[in-house]
Every structure is written in structure tokens, then in C-alpha cells.
Amino acid sequence: MSDNTFINQVMDGLKEQGVLMMPDGFIDQLIITLHANVTAINSLTKIAELEVKMLGNAIPTGSRQVESLKELSTRIAEIAFNVEDVRNDQR
């Protein structure tokens, strides 16, 4: 049995027993905060893309920064959707 399988079984068992519960207000605030972070990061990404266009090769790491911000935004959005799933499972 892999570690992930074991962890998922333990988490599912805790959920079924009602032990793994978070207050709705906390989850709602967490979701709002995560989505706000995605919005802020997307704005930073647009600024970084504009800088890369304007300065071209003057900033050699510009393209990497843009890609890094896009990946960060995607990962935070995935976390937000996972938290929403947890909230929906609890209800």
C-alpha cells in the first residue's frame, strides 16, 4: 500500500466519523482568500508580461518569472477548488 493510499484511507475514515470537520466560516474565508490571491497573482503576471514585451532581453529572467507566476496561480486555484470540495463534502 502506498503512502498516498494510506493517507487517503485515514482521511476518509476521519471524515466518515465526523472528526475531520472545519467551520463553514473558516472554509468560506479560506476560499475567498485563495481566490483573491489568484486574482492578485494574475495581475502581477500581466505586469510581468508587459515588462518582458517592453524590455525584451534586458531582463533575461522575465519569461521565467511570467511562467512561474502562471504556475503559482494555477496551483493556488487548484487548492481553492479542493477546499470547495471539502466544504461541499462536509455539508
C-alpha positions as CSV (number, residue, x, y, z in Angstrom):
1,M,0.0,0.0,0.0
2,S,1.4,3.4,-1.0
3,D,1.6,6.3,1.4
4,N,-1.0,8.2,-0.5
5,T,-3.4,5.3,-0.4
6,F,-3.0,5.0,3.3
7,I,-3.3,8.8,3.9
8,N,-6.5,8.8,1.8
9,Q,-8.0,5.9,3.7
10,V,-7.2,7.6,7.1
11,M,-8.7,10.9,5.9
12,D,-11.8,9.2,4.5
13,G,-12.2,7.4,7.8
14,L,-11.9,10.6,9.8
15,K,-14.4,12.3,7.5
16,E,-16.9,9.4,7.9
17,Q,-16.6,9.6,11.7
18,G,-17.2,13.4,11.6
19,V,-13.8,14.1,13.2
20,L,-12.4,16.0,10.3
21,M,-14.6,19.0,10.2
22,M,-13.9,22.7,9.7
23,P,-16.3,25.5,10.5
24,D,-18.0,26.8,7.4
25,G,-17.0,30.4,8.1
26,F,-13.3,29.4,8.1
27,I,-13.6,27.4,4.9
28,D,-15.5,30.3,3.2
29,Q,-12.9,32.8,4.3
30,L,-10.1,30.5,3.1
31,I,-11.7,30.1,-0.3
32,I,-12.2,33.9,-0.6
33,T,-8.6,34.5,0.3
34,L,-7.3,31.9,-2.1
35,H,-9.3,33.3,-5.0
36,A,-8.1,36.8,-4.1
37,N,-4.5,35.6,-4.2
38,V,-5.2,34.1,-7.7
39,T,-6.5,37.5,-8.8
40,A,-3.5,39.3,-7.4
41,I,-1.1,36.9,-9.0
42,N,-2.8,37.2,-12.3
43,S,-2.4,41.0,-12.2
44,L,1.3,40.5,-11.4
45,T,1.5,38.2,-14.3
46,K,0.1,40.7,-16.7
47,I,2.5,43.4,-15.4
48,A,5.5,41.0,-15.8
49,E,4.3,40.1,-19.4
50,L,4.2,43.8,-20.2
51,E,7.7,44.3,-18.8
52,V,9.0,41.5,-20.9
53,K,7.4,43.0,-24.0
54,M,8.8,46.4,-23.2
55,L,12.3,45.5,-22.1
56,G,12.8,42.4,-24.3
57,N,16.0,40.7,-23.5
58,A,17.1,43.4,-21.0
59,I,15.6,41.2,-18.3
60,P,16.8,37.6,-19.0
61,T,14.6,36.1,-16.3
62,G,11.4,37.9,-17.3
63,S,9.9,35.0,-19.2
64,R,10.7,32.5,-16.4
65,Q,9.0,34.9,-13.9
66,V,5.9,35.0,-16.0
67,E,5.8,31.2,-16.3
68,S,6.4,30.9,-12.6
69,L,3.6,33.3,-11.7
70,K,1.2,31.4,-14.0
71,E,2.1,28.1,-12.4
72,L,1.6,29.5,-8.9
73,S,-1.8,30.9,-9.9
74,T,-2.8,27.6,-11.3
75,R,-1.7,25.7,-8.1
76,I,-3.5,28.1,-5.8
77,A,-6.7,27.9,-7.9
78,E,-6.5,24.0,-7.6
79,I,-6.1,24.3,-3.8
80,A,-9.2,26.6,-3.7
81,F,-11.3,24.1,-5.7
82,N,-10.1,21.3,-3.4
83,V,-11.1,23.3,-0.4
84,E,-14.5,23.9,-2.0
85,D,-14.9,20.2,-2.5
86,V,-14.1,19.6,1.2
87,R,-16.7,22.2,2.1
88,N,-19.3,20.5,-0.1
89,D,-18.5,17.1,1.3
90,Q,-19.0,18.4,4.8
91,R,-22.5,19.7,4.0
